Amino acid sequence: MADLIALVAIHRKNADKMADRTSIKPGELKAAEDLAAKFSEAVGLREQSPQIIAAATRTRQAAYTLFVTSYNEVRAAVQYLRRRENDADKFIPSLFAIHGNRKKSTADANNKRNPPAPAPAVNPPVPAQVGNNGAPAARVTSSEHGPFVG
């Protein structure tokens, strides 16, 4: 961009000397200057882009804050006016309610009445005892004398 501006300036300065040796016309020099100006403007806008984005972000955040504050003020007024009926949330619900006051579907109600059956218990495997050559372990039973034969 700066090179293009410098070349146009050099060509204009030496136009009389180069008139018979070049095919560049004065209109083309003007077009080159205009193009360099557009390039310069585009680069300037690109360099200012972070500041423009930051300003737009601040404006958007300020607008959101103003909206939430105003909404909460109106909500407080409705809650005051509907305090005896206790139904202000029907008219102006909270902006931050997770689930809101939606009606439960019949499937949700059926799931609460008939919960799924628990999974059957599975007996854990008994590890083989070392030193019995793969034979099953003897069962020890206790009687009135304990584990000893009496």
KEROKE-534307 format. One record per residue: residue number from 0; y negated, z, x negated of N, C-alpha, C in turn; residue in three letters. Coordinates in steps of 0.02 Angstrom, whole numbers, plus 50000, padded with zeros to 5 digits. Layout:
N
+-----+-------+-------+-------+-------+-------+-------+-------+-------+-------+-----+
!   k !    nv !    nw !    nu !   cav !   caw !   cau !    cv !    cw !    cu !   r !
+-----+-------+-------+-------+-------+-------+-------+-------+-------+-------+-----+
! NUM !     Y !     Z !     X !     Y !     Z !     X !     Y !     Z !     X ! ALA !
...
+-----+-------+-------+-------+-------+-------+-------+-------+-------+-------+-----+
//
This chain:
150
+-----+-------+-------+-------+-------+-------+-------+-------+-------+-------+-----+
!   k !    nv !    nw !    nu !   cav !   caw !   cau !    cv !    cw !    cu !   r !
+-----+-------+-------+-------+-------+-------+-------+-------+-------+-------+-----+
!   0 ! 50059 ! 50000 ! 49958 ! 50000 ! 50000 ! 50000 ! 49938 ! 50000 ! 49955 ! MET !
!   1 ! 49935 ! 50047 ! 49908 ! 49878 ! 50047 ! 49862 ! 49879 ! 49985 ! 49818 ! ALA !
!   2 ! 49939 ! 49962 ! 49801 ! 49945 ! 49901 ! 49761 ! 49918 ! 49841 ! 49799 ! ASP !
!   3 ! 49933 ! 49838 ! 49864 ! 49909 ! 49782 ! 49905 ! 49833 ! 49783 ! 49908 ! LEU !
!   4 ! 49804 ! 49841 ! 49917 ! 49730 ! 49846 ! 49919 ! 49700 ! 49826 ! 49852 ! ILE !
!   5 ! 49732 ! 49847 ! 49797 ! 49708 ! 49829 ! 49731 ! 49713 ! 49754 ! 49719 ! ALA !
!   6 ! 49767 ! 49722 ! 49740 ! 49775 ! 49650 ! 49731 ! 49723 ! 49611 ! 49771 ! LEU !
!   7 ! 49708 ! 49633 ! 49832 ! 49657 ! 49600 ! 49873 ! 49589 ! 49607 ! 49839 ! VAL !
!   8 ! 49574 ! 49667 ! 49812 ! 49510 ! 49677 ! 49778 ! 49505 ! 49632 ! 49716 ! ALA !
!   9 ! 49558 ! 49627 ! 49677 ! 49558 ! 49585 ! 49617 ! 49549 ! 49512 ! 49637 ! ILE !
!  10 ! 49584 ! 49491 ! 49689 ! 49579 ! 49422 ! 49711 ! 49509 ! 49406 ! 49736 ! HIS !
!  11 ! 49478 ! 49451 ! 49773 ! 49410 ! 49439 ! 49798 ! 49360 ! 49436 ! 49739 ! ARG !
!  12 ! 49370 ! 49480 ! 49689 ! 49324 ! 49482 ! 49632 ! 49327 ! 49417 ! 49592 ! LYS !
!  13 ! 49387 ! 49389 ! 49586 ! 49397 ! 49329 ! 49545 ! 49409 ! 49267 ! 49587 ! ASN !
!  14 ! 49387 ! 49267 ! 49649 ! 49400 ! 49210 ! 49693 ! 49369 ! 49146 ! 49667 ! ALA !
!  15 ! 49310 ! 49148 ! 49636 ! 49278 ! 49088 ! 49611 ! 49317 ! 49057 ! 49553 ! ASP !
!  16 ! 49345 ! 49099 ! 49511 ! 49383 ! 49075 ! 49453 ! 49450 ! 49046 ! 49474 ! LYS !
!  17 ! 49481 ! 49074 ! 49528 ! 49548 ! 49054 ! 49547 ! 49549 ! 49006 ! 49606 ! MET !
!  18 ! 49493 ! 48985 ! 49630 ! 49489 ! 48945 ! 49691 ! 49532 ! 48882 ! 49686 ! ALA !
!  19 ! 49533 ! 48846 ! 49629 ! 49571 ! 48785 ! 49623 ! 49644 ! 48797 ! 49603 ! ASP !
!  20 ! 49663 ! 48859 ! 49586 ! 49731 ! 48874 ! 49564 ! 49773 ! 48913 ! 49614 ! ARG !
!  21 ! 49746 ! 48932 ! 49672 ! 49784 ! 48972 ! 49720 ! 49780 ! 48942 ! 49789 ! THR !
!  22 ! 49829 ! 48957 ! 49830 ! 49828 ! 48932 ! 49899 ! 49811 ! 48987 ! 49949 ! SER !
!  23 ! 49789 ! 49046 ! 49925 ! 49772 ! 49102 ! 49968 ! 49703 ! 49090 ! 49998 ! ILE !
!  24 ! 49701 ! 49097 ! 50064 ! 49639 ! 49086 ! 50101 ! 49606 ! 49153 ! 50117 ! LYS !
!  25 ! 49541 ! 49154 ! 50129 ! 49506 ! 49216 ! 50145 ! 49535 ! 49251 ! 50207 ! PRO !
!  26 ! 49560 ! 49215 ! 50256 ! 49591 ! 49245 ! 50315 ! 49654 ! 49284 ! 50298 ! GLY !
!  27 ! 49691 ! 49258 ! 50249 ! 49752 ! 49293 ! 50227 ! 49735 ! 49357 ! 50189 ! GLU !
!  28 ! 49680 ! 49357 ! 50153 ! 49658 ! 49418 ! 50120 ! 49638 ! 49471 ! 50172 ! LEU !
!  29 ! 49604 ! 49449 ! 50224 ! 49585 ! 49495 ! 50278 ! 49648 ! 49523 ! 50312 ! LYS !
!  30 ! 49698 ! 49482 ! 50324 ! 49761 ! 49504 ! 50355 ! 49797 ! 49554 ! 50309 ! ALA !
!  31 ! 49794 ! 49542 ! 50243 ! 49826 ! 49588 ! 50195 ! 49790 ! 49656 ! 50196 ! ALA !
!  32 ! 49723 ! 49655 ! 50200 ! 49685 ! 49718 ! 50205 ! 49702 ! 49756 ! 50269 ! GLU !
!  33 ! 49708 ! 49720 ! 50325 ! 49725 ! 49752 ! 50388 ! 49795 ! 49782 ! 50385 ! ASP !
!  34 ! 49841 ! 49746 ! 50355 ! 49910 ! 49771 ! 50348 ! 49912 ! 49834 ! 50305 ! LEU !
!  35 ! 49874 ! 49835 ! 50251 ! 49871 ! 49894 ! 50207 ! 49841 ! 49953 ! 50245 ! ALA !
!  36 ! 49792 ! 49941 ! 50287 ! 49762 ! 49995 ! 50327 ! 49813 ! 50023 ! 50376 ! ALA !
!  37 ! 49853 ! 49979 ! 50408 ! 49905 ! 50003 ! 50454 ! 49958 ! 50043 ! 50417 ! LYS !
!  38 ! 49978 ! 50020 ! 50357 ! 50026 ! 50058 ! 50317 ! 49998 ! 50128 ! 50300 ! PHE !
!  39 ! 49936 ! 50130 ! 50280 ! 49904 ! 50193 ! 50262 ! 49902 ! 50241 ! 50321 ! SER !
!  40 ! 49887 ! 50215 ! 50380 ! 49885 ! 50256 ! 50441 ! 49954 ! 50282 ! 50458 ! GLU !
!  41 ! 50004 ! 50239 ! 50452 ! 50073 ! 50260 ! 50468 ! 50097 ! 50315 ! 50421 ! ALA !
!  42 ! 50081 ! 50308 ! 50357 ! 50101 ! 50359 ! 50308 ! 50065 ! 50424 ! 50323 ! VAL !
!  43 ! 50002 ! 50421 ! 50341 ! 49963 ! 50481 ! 50358 ! 49992 ! 50516 ! 50419 ! GLY !
!  44 ! 50011 ! 50478 ! 50470 ! 50041 ! 50508 ! 50529 ! 50108 ! 50541 ! 50513 ! LEU !
!  45 ! 50147 ! 50508 ! 50470 ! 50211 ! 50536 ! 50452 ! 50203 ! 50601 ! 50413 ! ARG !
!  46 ! 50153 ! 50605 ! 50371 ! 50140 ! 50666 ! 50333 ! 50114 ! 50722 ! 50377 ! GLU !
!  47 ! 50080 ! 50705 ! 50432 ! 50055 ! 50755 ! 50478 ! 50105 ! 50773 ! 50532 ! GLN !
!  48 ! 50161 ! 50739 ! 50534 ! 50211 ! 50749 ! 50586 ! 50235 ! 50821 ! 50593 ! SER !
!  49 ! 50250 ! 50858 ! 50540 ! 50271 ! 50928 ! 50549 ! 50219 ! 50971 ! 50584 ! PRO !
!  50 ! 50155 ! 50960 ! 50568 ! 50103 ! 50999 ! 50601 ! 50098 ! 50981 ! 50675 ! GLN !
!  51 ! 50107 ! 50918 ! 50692 ! 50103 ! 50897 ! 50762 ! 50162 ! 50927 ! 50801 ! ILE !
!  52 ! 50221 ! 50925 ! 50771 ! 50281 ! 50953 ! 50803 ! 50272 ! 51029 ! 50813 ! ILE !
!  53 ! 50246 ! 51062 ! 50762 ! 50235 ! 51135 ! 50767 ! 50185 ! 51152 ! 50822 ! ALA !
!  54 ! 50133 ! 51113 ! 50828 ! 50083 ! 51125 ! 50880 ! 50113 ! 51114 ! 50949 ! ALA !
!  55 ! 50153 ! 51062 ! 50957 ! 50186 ! 51049 ! 51021 ! 50235 ! 51105 ! 51038 ! ALA !
!  56 ! 50271 ! 51131 ! 50988 ! 50318 ! 51186 ! 50999 ! 50281 ! 51248 ! 51022 ! THR !
!  57 ! 50225 ! 51264 ! 50989 ! 50185 ! 51322 ! 51009 ! 50159 ! 51314 ! 51081 ! ARG !
!  58 ! 50136 ! 51255 ! 51099 ! 50112 ! 51243 ! 51166 ! 50167 ! 51251 ! 51217 ! THR !
!  59 ! 50226 ! 51224 ! 51202 ! 50283 ! 51231 ! 51248 ! 50304 ! 51304 ! 51256 ! ARG !
!  60 ! 50305 ! 51342 ! 51201 ! 50323 ! 51412 ! 51205 ! 50271 ! 51452 ! 51245 ! GLN !
!  61 ! 50207 ! 51436 ! 51235 ! 50155 ! 51471 ! 51272 ! 50160 ! 51456 ! 51347 ! ALA !
!  62 ! 50175 ! 51393 ! 51364 ! 50183 ! 51375 ! 51434 ! 50243 ! 51411 ! 51465 ! ALA !
!  63 ! 50297 ! 51416 ! 51429 ! 50357 ! 51451 ! 51454 ! 50341 ! 51525 ! 51464 ! TYR !
!  64 ! 50308 ! 51555 ! 51416 ! 50289 ! 51626 ! 51421 ! 50245 ! 51638 ! 51482 ! THR !
!  65 ! 50196 ! 51594 ! 51491 ! 50151 ! 51601 ! 51549 ! 50190 ! 51594 ! 51614 ! LEU !
!  66 ! 50237 ! 51547 ! 51617 ! 50278 ! 51538 ! 51677 ! 50320 ! 51600 ! 51692 ! PHE !
!  67 ! 50354 ! 51626 ! 51642 ! 50398 ! 51685 ! 51652 ! 50356 ! 51745 ! 51672 ! VAL !
!  68 ! 50300 ! 51755 ! 51640 ! 50257 ! 51812 ! 51657 ! 50232 ! 51806 ! 51729 ! THR !
!  69 ! 50209 ! 51747 ! 51747 ! 50184 ! 51737 ! 51816 ! 50240 ! 51745 ! 51867 ! SER !
!  70 ! 50298 ! 51719 ! 51853 ! 50355 ! 51724 ! 51898 ! 50373 ! 51798 ! 51908 ! TYR !
!  71 ! 50374 ! 51836 ! 51854 ! 50391 ! 51907 ! 51860 ! 50338 ! 51945 ! 51900 ! ASN !
!  72 ! 50275 ! 51926 ! 51894 ! 50223 ! 51959 ! 51933 ! 50232 ! 51944 ! 52008 ! GLU !
!  73 ! 50247 ! 51881 ! 52024 ! 50259 ! 51863 ! 52094 ! 50321 ! 51898 ! 52119 ! VAL !
!  74 ! 50373 ! 51902 ! 52077 ! 50435 ! 51936 ! 52097 ! 50422 ! 52010 ! 52111 ! ARG !
!  75 ! 50381 ! 52041 ! 52070 ! 50364 ! 52112 ! 52081 ! 50328 ! 52120 ! 52147 ! ALA !
!  76 ! 50282 ! 52074 ! 52163 ! 50246 ! 52078 ! 52227 ! 50294 ! 52070 ! 52286 ! ALA !
!  77 ! 50340 ! 52023 ! 52282 ! 50389 ! 52013 ! 52336 ! 50434 ! 52074 ! 52342 ! VAL !
!  78 ! 50454 ! 52103 ! 52287 ! 50496 ! 52163 ! 52289 ! 50458 ! 52220 ! 52323 ! GLN !
!  79 ! 50394 ! 52226 ! 52309 ! 50354 ! 52278 ! 52341 ! 50350 ! 52266 ! 52417 ! TYR !
!  80 ! 50337 ! 52204 ! 52435 ! 50330 ! 52188 ! 52507 ! 50396 ! 52193 ! 52544 ! LEU !
!  81 ! 50452 ! 52180 ! 52512 ! 50517 ! 52181 ! 52545 ! 50557 ! 52244 ! 52526 ! ARG !
!  82 ! 50523 ! 52297 ! 52504 ! 50558 ! 52357 ! 52481 ! 50598 ! 52391 ! 52536 ! ARG !
!  83 ! 50574 ! 52390 ! 52597 ! 50610 ! 52423 ! 52652 ! 50671 ! 52382 ! 52673 ! ARG !
!  84 ! 50665 ! 52317 ! 52670 ! 50722 ! 52274 ! 52688 ! 50771 ! 52267 ! 52630 ! GLU !
!  85 ! 50748 ! 52279 ! 52569 ! 50789 ! 52275 ! 52509 ! 50824 ! 52207 ! 52502 ! ASN !
!  86 ! 50786 ! 52153 ! 52516 ! 50815 ! 52086 ! 52511 ! 50770 ! 52038 ! 52471 ! ASP !
!  87 ! 50731 ! 52065 ! 52425 ! 50685 ! 52023 ! 52386 ! 50721 ! 51970 ! 52345 ! ALA !
!  88 ! 50781 ! 51986 ! 52321 ! 50818 ! 51938 ! 52279 ! 50839 ! 51876 ! 52318 ! ASP !
!  89 ! 50841 ! 51880 ! 52384 ! 50856 ! 51820 ! 52424 ! 50797 ! 51771 ! 52420 ! LYS !
!  90 ! 50736 ! 51798 ! 52416 ! 50677 ! 51756 ! 52415 ! 50657 ! 51734 ! 52345 ! PHE !
!  91 ! 50664 ! 51778 ! 52297 ! 50643 ! 51761 ! 52229 ! 50690 ! 51795 ! 52180 ! ILE !
!  92 ! 50745 ! 51762 ! 52162 ! 50795 ! 51792 ! 52118 ! 50769 ! 51797 ! 52047 ! PRO !
!  93 ! 50803 ! 51837 ! 52008 ! 50786 ! 51845 ! 51938 ! 50800 ! 51780 ! 51901 ! SER !
!  94 ! 50757 ! 51765 ! 51854 ! 50769 ! 51705 ! 51812 ! 50827 ! 51715 ! 51764 ! LEU !
!  95 ! 50842 ! 51777 ! 51750 ! 50891 ! 51792 ! 51698 ! 50956 ! 51819 ! 51726 ! PHE !
!  96 ! 50968 ! 51811 ! 51791 ! 51031 ! 51833 ! 51820 ! 51087 ! 51789 ! 51792 ! ALA !
!  97 ! 51140 ! 51820 ! 51771 ! 51195 ! 51782 ! 51739 ! 51232 ! 51741 ! 51791 ! ILE !
!  98 ! 51253 ! 51774 ! 51845 ! 51292 ! 51738 ! 51896 ! 51254 ! 51728 ! 51960 ! HIS !
!  99 ! 51201 ! 51763 ! 51970 ! 51164 ! 51757 ! 52032 ! 51201 ! 51789 ! 52090 ! GLY !
! 100 ! 51179 ! 51774 ! 52149 ! 51209 ! 51803 ! 52209 ! 51251 ! 51750 ! 52245 ! ASN !
! 101 ! 51294 ! 51717 ! 52208 ! 51334 ! 51665 ! 52240 ! 51389 ! 51697 ! 52281 ! ARG !
! 102 ! 51410 ! 51662 ! 52333 ! 51464 ! 51687 ! 52375 ! 51530 ! 51674 ! 52340 ! LYS !
! 103 ! 51575 ! 51721 ! 52347 ! 51641 ! 51714 ! 52316 ! 51681 ! 51662 ! 52355 ! LYS !
! 104 ! 51716 ! 51620 ! 52319 ! 51758 ! 51571 ! 52353 ! 51821 ! 51605 ! 52378 ! SER !
! 105 ! 51856 ! 51572 ! 52423 ! 51918 ! 51601 ! 52450 ! 51971 ! 51607 ! 52396 ! THR !
! 106 ! 51971 ! 51562 ! 52347 ! 52020 ! 51567 ! 52293 ! 52008 ! 51630 ! 52252 ! ALA !
! 107 ! 51944 ! 51647 ! 52240 ! 51928 ! 51709 ! 52203 ! 51952 ! 51769 ! 52242 ! ASP !
! 108 ! 51940 ! 51769 ! 52308 ! 51960 ! 51825 ! 52350 ! 52036 ! 51832 ! 52352 ! ALA !
! 109 ! 52072 ! 51776 ! 52356 ! 52146 ! 51779 ! 52357 ! 52173 ! 51805 ! 52291 ! ASN !
! 110 ! 52143 ! 51787 ! 52236 ! 52166 ! 51810 ! 52171 ! 52158 ! 51886 ! 52164 ! ASN !
! 111 ! 52106 ! 51914 ! 52195 ! 52096 ! 51986 ! 52191 ! 52146 ! 52023 ! 52236 ! LYS !
! 112 ! 52164 ! 51993 ! 52293 ! 52211 ! 52025 ! 52338 ! 52283 ! 52020 ! 52312 ! ARG !
! 113 ! 52301 ! 51964 ! 52283 ! 52369 ! 51951 ! 52259 ! 52367 ! 51937 ! 52184 ! ASN !
! 114 ! 52363 ! 51990 ! 52144 ! 52361 ! 51976 ! 52072 ! 52428 ! 51947 ! 52049 ! PRO !
! 115 ! 52428 ! 51910 ! 51995 ! 52491 ! 51880 ! 51971 ! 52539 ! 51935 ! 51948 ! PRO !
! 116 ! 52604 ! 51921 ! 51956 ! 52656 ! 51969 ! 51937 ! 52656 ! 51977 ! 51862 ! ALA !
! 117 ! 52669 ! 52038 ! 51838 ! 52670 ! 52047 ! 51766 ! 52730 ! 52010 ! 51735 ! PRO !
! 118 ! 52721 ! 51991 ! 51674 ! 52775 ! 51956 ! 51639 ! 52833 ! 52004 ! 51627 ! ALA !
! 119 ! 52896 ! 51979 ! 51631 ! 52954 ! 52023 ! 51621 ! 52955 ! 52049 ! 51549 ! PRO !
! 120 ! 52978 ! 52111 ! 51542 ! 52981 ! 52142 ! 51477 ! 53040 ! 52112 ! 51438 ! ALA !
! 121 ! 53029 ! 52098 ! 51376 ! 53080 ! 52070 ! 51334 ! 53100 ! 52123 ! 51283 ! VAL !
! 122 ! 53166 ! 52135 ! 51277 ! 53189 ! 52184 ! 51228 ! 53181 ! 52155 ! 51159 ! ASN !
! 123 ! 53151 ! 52193 ! 51114 ! 53141 ! 52166 ! 51047 ! 53209 ! 52161 ! 51011 ! PRO !
! 124 ! 53216 ! 52113 ! 50967 ! 53280 ! 52107 ! 50931 ! 53289 ! 52166 ! 50884 ! PRO !
! 125 ! 53352 ! 52187 ! 50877 ! 53368 ! 52243 ! 50832 ! 53386 ! 52214 ! 50765 ! VAL !
! 126 ! 53354 ! 52237 ! 50712 ! 53370 ! 52208 ! 50647 ! 53440 ! 52231 ! 50625 ! PRO !
! 127 ! 53473 ! 52186 ! 50589 ! 53540 ! 52203 ! 50563 ! 53534 ! 52256 ! 50510 ! ALA !
! 128 ! 53582 ! 52301 ! 50509 ! 53579 ! 52354 ! 50459 ! 53611 ! 52330 ! 50394 ! GLN !
! 129 ! 53581 ! 52353 ! 50341 ! 53605 ! 52333 ! 50275 ! 53668 ! 52372 ! 50258 ! VAL !
! 130 ! 53717 ! 52338 ! 50228 ! 53776 ! 52371 ! 50203 ! 53834 ! 52372 ! 50252 ! GLY !
! 131 ! 53832 ! 52337 ! 50308 ! 53889 ! 52338 ! 50354 ! 53923 ! 52270 ! 50357 ! ASN !
! 132 ! 53909 ! 52225 ! 50311 ! 53939 ! 52159 ! 50306 ! 53936 ! 52120 ! 50371 ! ASN !
! 133 ! 53883 ! 52127 ! 50407 ! 53873 ! 52088 ! 50468 ! 53905 ! 52117 ! 50529 ! GLY !
! 134 ! 53942 ! 52172 ! 50523 ! 53974 ! 52203 ! 50582 ! 53921 ! 52237 ! 50624 ! ALA !
! 135 ! 53931 ! 52239 ! 50690 ! 53881 ! 52273 ! 50731 ! 53878 ! 52347 ! 50715 ! PRO !
! 136 ! 53819 ! 52376 ! 50722 ! 53810 ! 52447 ! 50708 ! 53844 ! 52488 ! 50762 ! ALA !
! 137 ! 53872 ! 52545 ! 50742 ! 53905 ! 52590 ! 50790 ! 53852 ! 52625 ! 50831 ! ALA !
! 138 ! 53868 ! 52635 ! 50896 ! 53821 ! 52669 ! 50940 ! 53834 ! 52744 ! 50934 ! ARG !
! 139 ! 53782 ! 52780 ! 50928 ! 53787 ! 52853 ! 50924 ! 53769 ! 52879 ! 50993 ! VAL !
! 140 ! 53812 ! 52916 ! 51022 ! 53798 ! 52947 ! 51087 ! 53795 ! 53021 ! 51078 ! THR !
! 141 ! 53759 ! 53053 ! 51119 ! 53755 ! 53126 ! 51113 ! 53789 ! 53156 ! 51175 ! SER !
! 142 ! 53820 ! 53211 ! 51164 ! 53853 ! 53247 ! 51219 ! 53824 ! 53317 ! 51219 ! SER !
! 143 ! 53860 ! 53363 ! 51251 ! 53834 ! 53431 ! 51253 ! 53835 ! 53463 ! 51184 ! GLU !
! 144 ! 53874 ! 53435 ! 51139 ! 53878 ! 53462 ! 51071 ! 53831 ! 53425 ! 51024 ! HIS !
! 145 ! 53791 ! 53378 ! 51048 ! 53748 ! 53339 ! 51005 ! 53784 ! 53277 ! 50982 ! GLY !
! 146 ! 53765 ! 53248 ! 50927 ! 53797 ! 53187 ! 50905 ! 53864 ! 53200 ! 50872 ! PRO !
! 147 ! 53884 ! 53262 ! 50867 ! 53947 ! 53278 ! 50833 ! 54003 ! 53286 ! 50884 ! PHE !
! 148 ! 54062 ! 53269 ! 50862 ! 54121 ! 53280 ! 50905 ! 54137 ! 53354 ! 50903 ! VAL !
! 149 ! 54149 ! 53381 ! 50961 ! 54154 ! 53452 ! 50962 ! 54216 ! 53480 ! 50981 ! GLY !
+-----+-------+-------+-------+-------+-------+-------+-------+-------+-------+-----+
//
